Amino acid sequence: MKTKTILNALAALLLGCGYAAAGDFGLEDFSADDVRVSQGDVRAPAAQVDAGSALIGMDLNVRVPFKLIKNAAAKMAAPGSGVTLLDPSAPVVFKSGEFIKISNVRVNSGGIIVEPTITLKPYLEARDRLAIKVQRVQIHASMQPSRAAGAAPQLSQEDIMDQVMGTMIKSVYSALDAKLKEMKSALRPQDVITLKYDKAAWILRGTVSSKILGQFIPAGLVGPVHLTGFSFNDAGIAIKVQTLN
């Protein structure tokens, strides 16, 4: 199996955007050099090797450049999604000290227009479970006039962040659903990744599944792929993926 085919499938799994051509995510420059066998900064418990398994094993560290994530965000910012990029030439996701920052986006959630700068601390809670803690948020918000009578609702930062995250989750699912339909896949977006925002804890949790790889890899050839490590640097993020065999 060609290396780029596997990379396309992994990008689809890890970015939650379904399968697309390499050029759709800027993968034309993504090579085998971006896949290295190494240890991530944060790891789930080591997988147990089954000496009697006849399946192909996989133990990879995949580097995902922030530029690639920005391209995926641009795909999400479709008309009607509620998410737009303020400056298409500027970064959207970047490293800031020990954190990751998101900016350069406008979110319209039910008429509340928010331009947030969000400081995030991503970490691996367990195998296949990534958590993103909101450490700090700076919000410029405005509200569209409503035809309905009555005073404008009083919203706290927690309320605004809850609505922003809700809109962004819907945008991810919508973009993924479009790709799955393009593939003529019976999978739903939630079959690939489930996202849930905890308003009280300010944490976005995601659980990934390797089901999407079944579209490209024959059954019985490779064991289930799991997310087991996560780290990041100035260039992007590194994700450790492994099979149990």
C-alpha positions in Angstrom: 0.0 0.0 0.0 1.4 3.4 -1.0 2.6 5.6 1.8 0.5 8.6 0.7 -2.7 6.6 0.8 -2.1 5.7 4.4 -1.2 9.4 5.2 -4.5 10.5 3.6 -6.4 8.1 5.7 -4.6 9.1 8.9 -5.2 12.8 8.1 -8.9 12.0 7.7 -9.0 10.2 11.0 -7.0 12.7 13.0 -8.4 15.9 11.7 -12.0 14.8 11.8 -12.6 16.0 8.2 -13.2 12.8 6.4 -11.3 11.6 3.4 -10.1 14.1 0.8 -7.5 14.4 -1.9 -4.0 15.2 -0.7 -4.2 18.7 -2.2 -7.3 19.5 -0.3 -5.3 19.7 2.9 -1.9 20.7 1.5 -0.7 17.1 1.7 1.1 17.3 -1.7 4.3 18.2 0.3 3.6 15.7 3.0 6.1 12.9 2.7 7.2 9.8 4.4 9.7 11.9 6.3 6.8 13.3 8.3 6.1 9.9 9.7 8.6 8.8 12.3 8.8 6.1 14.9 9.4 7.9 18.1 7.9 8.6 21.6 5.3 11.3 22.1 5.5 13.7 25.1 2.3 12.3 26.5 1.5 8.6 26.1 -1.3 6.3 27.0 -0.4 2.9 28.6 1.7 0.8 26.2 -0.2 -1.5 24.0 0.3 -5.2 24.7 1.8 -7.2 21.8 0.0 -10.4 20.8 2.7 -12.7 19.6 0.1 -14.9 17.9 -1.5 -12.2 15.8 -1.5 -12.4 12.0 -2.4 -8.7 11.5 0.1 -6.0 10.4 1.1 -3.8 13.3 1.5 -0.1 13.1 3.6 2.2 15.4 3.9 5.7 14.0 4.4 9.3 15.1 2.5 11.5 12.6 3.4 15.2 12.4 0.5 17.5 11.5 1.7 21.0 10.6 -0.4 24.0 11.8 -0.7 25.0 8.1 -2.6 21.8 7.5 -4.9 22.5 10.4 -5.6 26.0 9.1 -6.5 24.5 5.7 -8.9 22.1 7.4 -10.4 25.2 9.3 -10.9 26.9 6.0 -12.8 23.9 4.8 -15.1 24.2 7.9 -15.7 27.9 7.2 -18.3 27.2 4.6 -21.3 29.5 4.0 -23.9 28.9 6.6 -21.5 27.2 9.0 -21.3 30.1 11.4 -17.5 30.1 11.2 -15.4 32.5 9.0 -11.7 33.3 8.9 -11.0 37.0 9.4 -7.8 37.0 7.4 -7.2 34.0 5.1 -3.5 34.8 4.9 -3.0 34.9 8.7 -2.4 31.9 11.1 -5.4 30.3 12.9 -3.6 27.9 15.2 -0.2 28.4 16.7 2.0 27.5 19.6 2.4 30.1 22.5 4.7 28.9 25.2 3.3 25.6 26.6 -0.1 26.3 25.1 -1.8 26.4 21.7 -3.7 29.5 20.6 -6.6 29.9 18.2 -7.5 33.3 16.7 -8.3 34.9 13.4 -11.8 33.4 13.4 -15.3 34.9 13.7 -18.1 32.7 15.1 -21.8 33.6 14.6 -23.8 31.6 17.1 -27.5 32.5 17.0 -26.8 36.2 16.2 -24.1 36.5 18.8 -20.9 37.3 16.8 -17.7 36.5 18.6 -14.1 37.0 17.6 -12.2 35.0 20.2 -8.6 34.5 21.0 -8.5 31.2 22.9 -5.5 29.7 24.8 -5.7 26.0 25.0 -3.9 23.2 26.8 -4.4 19.9 24.8 -3.6 16.6 26.5 -4.3 12.9 26.2 -6.8 11.7 28.8 -6.6 8.0 27.8 -6.1 5.9 24.7 -8.2 7.5 21.8 -9.4 10.3 24.1 -8.0 13.8 23.6 -9.0 16.7 25.9 -8.5 20.4 25.2 -8.7 22.6 28.2 -9.6 26.3 27.7 -7.0 28.1 29.8 -7.8 31.7 28.9 -10.1 33.4 26.4 -10.3 37.0 25.1 -13.6 37.7 23.5 -14.7 40.6 21.3 -18.5 40.0 21.0 -21.4 41.8 19.4 -25.0 41.0 19.0 -27.2 41.3 15.9 -30.5 43.2 16.3 -33.4 41.0 17.0 -37.0 41.6 15.8 -38.3 40.1 19.0 -39.2 42.4 21.7 -37.5 42.4 25.1 -34.1 43.1 26.5 -31.0 41.4 25.1 -30.0 38.3 27.1 -27.2 38.7 29.7 -24.5 36.2 28.8 -21.4 35.2 30.9 -18.1 34.2 29.3 -19.1 30.6 30.1 -22.3 31.0 28.2 -20.5 32.6 25.2 -17.8 29.9 25.1 -20.5 27.2 25.3 -22.2 28.7 22.3 -18.9 29.2 20.4 -17.8 25.6 21.0 -21.2 24.3 20.1 -21.1 26.1 16.7 -17.5 24.9 16.0 -18.4 21.3 16.9 -21.4 21.5 14.4 -19.0 22.9 11.8 -16.6 20.0 12.2 -19.5 17.5 12.0 -20.9 19.3 8.9 -17.6 19.3 7.1 -17.0 15.6 8.0 -20.6 14.7 6.9 -20.0 16.3 3.5 -16.8 14.3 3.0 -18.4 11.0 4.0 -21.3 11.6 1.6 -18.8 12.4 -1.1 -17.1 9.0 -0.4 -20.5 7.3 -0.5 -19.7 6.0 3.0 -22.4 4.7 5.3 -20.5 6.2 8.3 -21.8 9.1 10.3 -19.5 11.9 11.5 -19.9 10.6 15.1 -18.6 7.2 13.9 -15.3 8.9 13.2 -15.0 11.3 16.1 -17.3 12.3 18.9 -16.9 15.8 20.4 -18.4 17.1 23.6 -17.8 20.4 25.4 -17.9 20.5 29.2 -19.1 24.0 30.0 -18.4 23.9 33.7 -14.9 22.5 33.3 -14.1 24.5 30.1 -12.9 21.3 28.4 -13.6 20.0 24.9 -13.3 16.2 24.8 -12.9 14.2 21.6 -12.9 10.4 21.1 -11.5 9.2 17.8 -12.3 5.9 16.0 -10.3 4.1 13.3 -13.4 3.1 11.4 -12.6 5.5 8.6 -9.5 3.5 7.8 -11.7 0.6 6.8 -12.6 2.6 3.7 -9.0 2.2 2.5 -7.4 -0.9 4.2 -8.8 -4.4 3.4 -10.4 -6.1 6.5 -8.2 -8.5 8.3 -4.9 -6.8 7.1 -4.2 -4.2 9.9 -5.4 -4.3 13.5 -7.5 -1.4 14.9 -5.5 1.9 15.1 -5.5 3.8 18.4 -4.4 7.3 19.4 -1.8 6.8 22.1 0.3 10.0 22.3 0.2 13.7 21.6 2.7 16.6 21.7 3.3 19.9 19.8 6.0 22.4 18.9 6.3 25.6 16.9 5.6 23.8 13.6 2.6 21.7 14.5 1.4 18.8 16.5 2.7 15.2 16.7 0.3 12.3 17.2 1.3 8.8 18.2 -0.9 6.1 16.6 -0.5 2.4 17.2 -2.2 -0.9 16.7 -2.6 -3.4 19.6 -0.9 -6.2 17.8 
